[in-house]
Structures are given as C-alpha cells and as structure tokens.
Amino acid sequence: MPRPARIELFGRHVKGKISITSLRLVDGDLKDSEAAWHVRRRWVETSPLRRAATCALAALEQRGVDLSEVTLHGQRLFGQDQQAERCFVDLGWNGFGSMGRLLDSGVTWLEVLRPHRTKPIDALLIEPTPRT
C-alpha cells in the first residue's frame, strides 16, 4: 500500500470516519451479464485486472450491492446514464486521488491489492461511517 494511502486511511480511521474490512476475494462468475460484458470488453482474458475486477464485482454482488451504482477502475459499469455512484472499485490504487472526495460524499471504496492472474487476491473494503 502506498504511504500516502496509509496515512489517509489511518487518519480517517482514527477519527472514526471510516471502517476498513480486509477481504480475500474468490474467483467466481458474475450474475449480472451487463457487468460481465463490461469486464470482458475492457481486459483480455489473461489480464490480472480482468480477474481482479470479476472477483471484486462478484464479492459486491454477494454483499447485495446493486452493480448499477458501481464505478469500476474509473468507469461506470453501465455508462453515464447509470444511477448515483455508491461504490468505487479500484485495482491497484490508481484512483487514490479521488478517494477523499468519494469517501466524504458517502461512497464505499473497494481497493483490490496487487491484482494477479493466479495468486490469491486481497482487498480492502473501506466504508464511510454514518454521520450522526
């Protein structure tokens, strides 16, 4: 994890602004065919990003997240007309510059750590805590 990300997350966590959950992502198929098409269109079959994206979206589906509200690695799954953004999936800290703004606006962040073609894939689920 890049040092600026550690500093940002630690500060937010200490202040009680976020919760962080470590996840081990597992390979699986996506139920949402449009989301699966989006992933296939963006990355070749052997790409570690394709595997990471599929695993991340499958984990969100299992958690009951509506994929029509997900932005994947900087692109909305269903184009500009999709519903409000509720979850941002990042693959390797590429979107870190937007993290503070998104968390402050209530968006959940799923960061896939070190995408790989064959090794286990770990992720951090970073959720803003409800404001009181």
C-alpha positions, -999 to 999 in steps of 0.1 A, spaced: 0 0 0 14 34 -9 25 55 20 1 84 12 -28 59 12 -18 45 45 -16 80 60 -50 90 46 -68 58 57 -52 58 92 -62 94 98 -98 87 87 -100 55 107 -86 71 139 -112 99 136 -140 73 132 -148 85 97 -143 50 80 -143 13 88 -119 -9 70 -125 -46 64 -99 -69 49 -113 -94 23 -100 -124 5 -116 -123 -29 -125 -156 -46 -129 -165 -83 -165 -167 -95 -189 -158 -122 -209 -126 -122 -246 -129 -121 -251 -95 -138 -245 -102 -175 -240 -65 -184 -213 -61 -157 -196 -93 -170 -197 -79 -206 -181 -46 -193 -152 -65 -177 -147 -87 -208 -148 -56 -231 -121 -38 -210 -95 -65 -204 -82 -96 -222 -88 -130 -207 -52 -133 -193 -52 -99 -177 -48 -98 -139 -70 -67 -139 -98 -87 -155 -96 -114 -128 -94 -88 -101 -124 -69 -115 -145 -100 -118 -136 -111 -82 -144 -77 -68 -177 -73 -86 -187 -109 -76 -179 -101 -39 -201 -69 -41 -229 -90 -57 -227 -114 -28 -229 -85 -3 -261 -73 -20 -246 -43 -37 -265 -30 -68 -239 -31 -96 -257 -3 -114 -243 20 -87 -207 9 -91 -177 26 -108 -150 1 -118 -115 14 -121 -126 48 -132 -155 38 -155 -192 34 -147 -203 -1 -154 -235 10 -172 -223 43 -187 -231 79 -179 -268 72 -175 -264 48 -146 -277 56 -111 -258 75 -85 -224 62 -75 -224 43 -43 -193 21 -46 -159 27 -63 -138 -4 -71 -101 4 -77 -75 -20 -89 -41 -10 -76 -45 25 -61 -50 42 -95 -79 63 -83 -64 73 -49 -65 110 -58 -104 108 -57 -106 87 -25 -111 116 -1 -138 133 -21 -157 100 -27 -155 89 10 -166 123 21 -197 120 -1 -206 86 13 -192 64 -14 -179 30 -4 -144 21 -17 -132 -14 -26 -95 -15 -32 -80 -46 -48 -45 -50 -36 -19 -63 -60 -41 -79 -88 -26 -111 -100 -35 -138 -126 -31 -168 -103 -22 -158 -67 -49 -151 -41 -64 -116 -43 -69 -95 -12 -89 -63 -10 -98 -36 15 -135 -26 18 -135 10 30 -168 22 42 -177 57 54 -193 56 89 -228 70 91 -229 107 101 -247 115 133 
